[in-house]
């Protein structure tokens, strides 16, 4: 009886390489995770100030070419998708990713609009509320993207979503001629190399990401979701 049972178990068991999961290799370290979260909150505060600092003050044409280029990067989506994904995948567990990721974005928004209000007396309430809601949604995004640095189909899909968002943001480059948008393709490549560790998953992530990016461009995703905030 026990032999037949063990044979049945062997037949229905799933090989480890096929499982769409990510396991924690090291035991959870609360002190390390607190330091990790505080470091990203500090980074968010600094990046928010820097992003507003490099924004060209009126008139925009008076800003230097380098300042305008950096401002295009910090005011675009690509750099924040890249950083948000990195924040998530390097947390120790998905719950931590769901906490630290929105805290990073809220810290960035707080310093950005505080700097804007204090130095430029510029504040639009519905824009701040809109971006705050988007930051709040990264609770869900951070939780699921954490699984991107794992193995199996779920890992590939979770990694392909931010890659697809980057590809979708880069595709309109040929119509608006913003060189900074081409960096989104570089960011997408960086994500694939950082998140996936083997060649086959990297290629699968790239293919799914490109297809998803094309689909999001056709919708068009950014105009529908973020149009009122831009």
PLY file of the C-alpha trace (Angstrom):
ply
format ascii 1.0
element vertex 230
property float x
property float y
property float z
element edge 229
property int vertex1
property int vertex2
end_header
0.00 0.00 0.00
2.76 2.44 0.93
4.72 1.59 -2.23
1.75 2.30 -4.51
1.10 5.54 -2.68
4.71 6.68 -3.10
4.60 5.83 -6.80
1.45 7.93 -7.20
3.10 10.81 -5.43
6.14 10.58 -7.71
3.95 10.59 -10.81
2.04 13.75 -9.87
4.96 15.66 -8.34
6.21 18.71 -10.27
9.94 19.11 -10.93
11.53 21.96 -8.97
12.64 23.79 -12.12
9.01 23.88 -13.32
7.57 25.43 -10.19
6.60 29.08 -10.60
7.82 30.15 -7.18
10.57 32.09 -5.49
11.93 30.79 -2.23
13.87 32.79 0.33
17.40 31.41 0.49
18.33 33.21 3.70
16.20 33.48 6.85
14.31 36.72 7.25
16.39 39.41 8.94
14.18 42.15 10.35
17.04 44.57 11.06
18.38 44.20 7.54
14.94 44.78 6.06
14.40 47.92 8.17
17.73 49.29 6.98
16.78 48.36 3.41
13.48 50.22 3.70
15.02 53.32 5.31
17.72 53.42 2.63
15.14 53.47 -0.15
13.04 56.08 1.64
16.14 58.28 1.87
16.87 57.60 -1.80
13.30 58.58 -2.69
13.60 61.86 -0.79
16.89 62.72 -2.51
15.65 61.73 -5.96
12.50 63.80 -5.52
14.54 66.92 -4.74
16.94 66.19 -7.58
14.09 65.62 -10.05
12.53 68.99 -9.25
15.92 70.70 -9.19
16.70 69.67 -12.78
13.23 70.61 -14.05
13.77 73.56 -16.40
12.28 76.67 -14.78
10.21 78.95 -17.06
11.06 79.64 -19.79
11.95 76.03 -20.59
14.05 77.00 -23.60
16.52 78.79 -21.31
17.61 75.54 -19.70
20.80 73.89 -20.88
20.65 70.91 -23.18
22.07 68.61 -20.49
19.59 69.84 -17.90
16.70 69.30 -20.32
17.93 65.79 -21.14
18.20 64.84 -17.45
14.81 66.39 -16.79
13.30 64.30 -19.59
14.65 61.21 -17.87
13.46 62.07 -14.36
10.06 63.25 -15.58
9.54 60.11 -17.67
8.35 56.71 -16.55
11.37 54.60 -17.46
13.73 55.42 -14.60
10.95 54.97 -12.03
9.86 51.62 -13.46
13.48 50.49 -13.29
14.00 51.68 -9.72
10.62 50.41 -8.52
11.38 46.95 -9.90
14.81 46.89 -8.25
13.31 47.98 -4.92
10.81 45.13 -5.14
12.95 42.20 -6.29
15.73 42.80 -3.76
13.43 42.87 -0.75
13.61 39.74 1.41
9.98 38.76 0.99
6.92 39.89 -1.03
5.30 41.57 1.97
8.40 43.71 2.43
8.38 44.58 -1.28
4.72 45.63 -0.98
5.70 48.00 1.84
9.04 49.42 0.74
8.08 50.07 -2.90
5.21 52.52 -2.16
7.23 54.14 0.63
9.99 54.85 -1.88
7.54 56.51 -4.28
5.72 58.44 -1.55
9.06 59.76 -0.28
9.97 60.88 -3.80
6.60 62.61 -4.29
6.79 64.27 -0.87
10.19 65.86 -1.48
9.41 66.71 -5.11
6.23 68.65 -4.38
7.56 70.15 -1.15
10.51 71.52 -3.12
8.14 72.73 -5.84
5.83 74.49 -3.39
8.61 76.07 -1.33
10.80 77.38 -4.14
8.36 77.81 -7.04
5.04 78.21 -5.17
3.63 75.65 -7.60
1.12 73.03 -6.49
-1.77 71.36 -8.33
-3.89 69.37 -5.93
-5.46 66.87 -8.32
-2.07 66.04 -9.84
-0.57 65.32 -6.42
-3.59 63.22 -5.45
-3.42 61.34 -8.75
0.25 60.45 -8.39
-0.34 59.51 -4.75
-2.97 57.01 -5.86
-0.53 55.61 -8.41
2.10 55.27 -5.68
-0.45 53.48 -3.51
-1.08 50.95 -6.30
2.58 49.94 -6.17
1.67 47.96 -3.05
0.15 45.36 -5.37
2.79 45.84 -8.07
5.67 45.49 -5.62
4.22 42.30 -4.15
3.92 40.50 -7.48
7.10 41.86 -9.07
9.04 40.36 -6.15
8.41 36.95 -7.74
10.20 38.06 -10.92
13.53 37.06 -9.39
12.58 33.42 -9.15
12.04 30.45 -11.42
9.22 29.25 -13.63
6.44 30.82 -15.65
5.26 33.19 -12.92
8.76 34.61 -12.62
8.95 35.24 -16.36
5.54 36.92 -16.49
6.24 39.10 -13.43
9.54 40.20 -14.99
7.99 40.77 -18.42
5.39 43.26 -17.11
7.85 46.06 -16.18
9.85 45.24 -19.33
6.67 45.65 -21.38
5.93 48.97 -19.72
9.41 50.18 -20.61
9.08 49.01 -24.21
5.69 50.71 -24.53
7.15 53.96 -23.27
10.09 53.72 -25.68
8.11 52.89 -28.84
6.70 56.42 -29.44
10.28 57.72 -29.74
10.06 57.93 -33.50
7.07 60.27 -33.37
8.17 62.65 -30.62
11.96 62.45 -31.16
12.90 62.37 -27.48
16.28 60.72 -27.23
15.75 60.07 -23.54
12.98 57.61 -24.38
15.55 55.34 -26.03
17.03 54.86 -22.57
13.88 52.96 -21.68
15.10 50.16 -23.96
18.41 50.21 -22.09
16.51 50.08 -18.78
14.49 47.12 -20.10
17.70 45.28 -20.99
19.15 46.04 -17.55
16.04 44.63 -15.88
16.20 41.43 -17.90
19.87 40.92 -17.06
19.44 41.76 -13.38
16.24 39.87 -12.68
16.70 36.71 -14.75
19.85 34.65 -14.24
19.77 32.25 -17.19
19.70 32.76 -20.96
16.42 30.97 -21.71
14.30 32.87 -19.13
15.92 36.11 -20.28
14.89 35.46 -23.87
11.38 34.47 -22.83
11.06 37.59 -20.70
12.27 39.75 -23.58
9.81 38.22 -26.08
6.81 38.52 -23.75
7.89 42.03 -22.75
8.16 43.17 -26.38
4.74 41.70 -27.24
3.19 43.29 -24.15
4.85 46.62 -24.96
3.40 46.55 -28.46
-0.05 45.78 -27.09
0.13 48.58 -24.52
1.18 50.99 -27.27
-1.83 50.07 -29.39
-4.29 50.63 -26.53
-2.65 53.33 -25.81
-1.93 52.57 -22.17
-0.04 55.67 -21.01
-2.47 58.15 -22.53
-5.48 56.43 -20.99
-4.07 55.84 -17.50
-1.83 58.88 -17.02
-3.12 61.39 -19.57
-4.73 63.73 -17.02
-1.58 63.77 -14.87
0.93 64.66 -17.57
0 1
1 2
2 3
3 4
4 5
5 6
6 7
7 8
8 9
9 10
10 11
11 12
12 13
13 14
14 15
15 16
16 17
17 18
18 19
19 20
20 21
21 22
22 23
23 24
24 25
25 26
26 27
27 28
28 29
29 30
30 31
31 32
32 33
33 34
34 35
35 36
36 37
37 38
38 39
39 40
40 41
41 42
42 43
43 44
44 45
45 46
46 47
47 48
48 49
49 50
50 51
51 52
52 53
53 54
54 55
55 56
56 57
57 58
58 59
59 60
60 61
61 62
62 63
63 64
64 65
65 66
66 67
67 68
68 69
69 70
70 71
71 72
72 73
73 74
74 75
75 76
76 77
77 78
78 79
79 80
80 81
81 82
82 83
83 84
84 85
85 86
86 87
87 88
88 89
89 90
90 91
91 92
92 93
93 94
94 95
95 96
96 97
97 98
98 99
99 100
100 101
101 102
102 103
103 104
104 105
105 106
106 107
107 108
108 109
109 110
110 111
111 112
112 113
113 114
114 115
115 116
116 117
117 118
118 119
119 120
120 121
121 122
122 123
123 124
124 125
125 126
126 127
127 128
128 129
129 130
130 131
131 132
132 133
133 134
134 135
135 136
136 137
137 138
138 139
139 140
140 141
141 142
142 143
143 144
144 145
145 146
146 147
147 148
148 149
149 150
150 151
151 152
152 153
153 154
154 155
155 156
156 157
157 158
158 159
159 160
160 161
161 162
162 163
163 164
164 165
165 166
166 167
167 168
168 169
169 170
170 171
171 172
172 173
173 174
174 175
175 176
176 177
177 178
178 179
179 180
180 181
181 182
182 183
183 184
184 185
185 186
186 187
187 188
188 189
189 190
190 191
191 192
192 193
193 194
194 195
195 196
196 197
197 198
198 199
199 200
200 201
201 202
202 203
203 204
204 205
205 206
206 207
207 208
208 209
209 210
210 211
211 212
212 213
213 214
214 215
215 216
216 217
217 218
218 219
219 220
220 221
221 222
222 223
223 224
224 225
225 226
226 227
227 228
228 229
